[in-house]
């Protein structure tokens, strides 16, 4: 009975290893595809991060320019004296 159990166990192990070998090949291929996809996403993320940084700097520059333009507009405005027509008392 021990020989039958041992033979069955060896058969199960051999069958399991062959199935694992097939699954391992598929899993490796899938892992390689996923690694390539992750690398692509990391690159895109870095590119987007750089783009966000550039846009943030551009936004700050435009805000500063806007503030300078507002200051110039405020300093150019002067109070205008109202011109009244002189009315003659003879009319």
Secondary structure, DSSP 8 states (H G I E B T S, - for coil): -HHHHHHHHHHHHHHHHHHHHHHHHHHHHHHHHHHHHHHHHHHHHHHHHHHHHHHHHHHHHHHHHHHHHHHHHHHH------------TT-
